[in-house]
Amino acid sequence: MTVTRLVTIDDAAQLADLVTLNREFLAPWEPMRPDDYFTRHGQQAIISDALGRCEAGTTLPHVILGAAGEIVGRITLNGIVRGPFQSCSVGYWVSAESNGQGRATAALGHIVAIAFGGLGLHRIQAETLEHNLKSQRVLERNGFVRIGLAPRYLCIAGRWQDHLIYQVINTSYEEPRAANGSDQ
């Protein structure tokens, strides 16, 4: 069963409807959004930007799918950095109607497999508000461990708020070898 897929421009109308319907539900967990964010045009612009960053290799924007294949949320690998870092950050949300059904947990598991498999990343970081216990459980069920607290980390719901920082490390990641192939 497919739980996520790459977002497309054709998803804009459905995402606009979904974020509009869930505007109040998502407000405590997200930055304040301009009214245009909740329109098809606004979602098209967001998707277009994300797909451009995807082509550049710095973002992987997916939608989260419900049981019938409908869009129920978003999950994105952001800030993909190569070189010695091989790391990124992940963000996700699901609709109020889909909350508590394991959709975010399954989607995160799927995106972690992509990050550590096809993308070959070493580490994924996630940030969550201190009082967002549901998101913390989603992270922990996918092997993320808490590594610290970032004071006043993001401006969420109109104010700078502290965030717990989580990470998961790709334990099957092979250590890079020296350019000449020696271990010295």
ChimeraX attribute file (.defattr): number of C-alpha atoms within 10 A of each C-alpha:
attribute: neighborCount
match mode: 1-to-1
recipient: residues
	/A:1	6
	/A:2	12
	/A:3	21
	/A:4	25
	/A:5	18
	/A:6	14
	/A:7	22
	/A:8	15
	/A:9	14
	/A:10	11
	/A:11	15
	/A:12	22
	/A:13	16
	/A:14	16
	/A:15	24
	/A:16	20
	/A:17	15
	/A:18	18
	/A:19	21
	/A:20	16
	/A:21	14
	/A:22	16
	/A:23	16
	/A:24	11
	/A:25	15
	/A:26	18
	/A:27	15
	/A:28	14
	/A:29	16
	/A:30	16
	/A:31	15
	/A:32	15
	/A:33	12
	/A:34	9
	/A:35	9
	/A:36	12
	/A:37	17
	/A:38	21
	/A:39	19
	/A:40	19
	/A:41	14
	/A:42	18
	/A:43	22
	/A:44	20
	/A:45	16
	/A:46	15
	/A:47	21
	/A:48	16
	/A:49	12
	/A:50	21
	/A:51	21
	/A:52	13
	/A:53	17
	/A:54	17
	/A:55	10
	/A:56	11
	/A:57	15
	/A:58	18
	/A:59	22
	/A:60	26
	/A:61	24
	/A:62	23
	/A:63	24
	/A:64	28
	/A:65	23
	/A:66	17
	/A:67	12
	/A:68	6
	/A:69	12
	/A:70	11
	/A:71	21
	/A:72	24
	/A:73	24
	/A:74	22
	/A:75	23
	/A:76	22
	/A:77	24
	/A:78	21
	/A:79	15
	/A:80	23
	/A:81	15
	/A:82	15
	/A:83	6
	/A:84	8
	/A:85	11
	/A:86	16
	/A:87	22
	/A:88	23
	/A:89	18
	/A:90	21
	/A:91	15
	/A:92	18
	/A:93	21
	/A:94	27
	/A:95	21
	/A:96	16
	/A:97	10
	/A:98	16
	/A:99	14
	/A:100	13
	/A:101	11
	/A:102	12
	/A:103	23
	/A:104	28
	/A:105	18
	/A:106	19
	/A:107	27
	/A:108	24
	/A:109	18
	/A:110	17
	/A:111	21
	/A:112	22
	/A:113	15
	/A:114	15
	/A:115	22
	/A:116	20
	/A:117	14
	/A:118	8
	/A:119	15
	/A:120	17
	/A:121	22
	/A:122	22
	/A:123	20
	/A:124	22
	/A:125	21
	/A:126	22
	/A:127	23
	/A:128	23
	/A:129	21
	/A:130	15
	/A:131	12
	/A:132	13
	/A:133	11
	/A:134	13
	/A:135	19
	/A:136	22
	/A:137	13
	/A:138	20
	/A:139	24
	/A:140	16
	/A:141	14
	/A:142	17
	/A:143	15
	/A:144	19
	/A:145	17
	/A:146	17
	/A:147	12
	/A:148	12
	/A:149	16
	/A:150	16
	/A:151	11
	/A:152	12
	/A:153	16
	/A:154	18
	/A:155	14
	/A:156	17
	/A:157	15
	/A:158	13
	/A:159	11
	/A:160	13
	/A:161	16
	/A:162	19
	/A:163	20
	/A:164	19
	/A:165	20
	/A:166	21
	/A:167	21
	/A:168	19
	/A:169	17
	/A:170	18
	/A:171	9
	/A:172	10
	/A:173	13
	/A:174	9
	/A:175	7
	/A:176	9
	/A:177	10
	/A:178	9
	/A:179	7
	/A:180	7
	/A:181	8
	/A:182	7
	/A:183	8
	/A:184	6
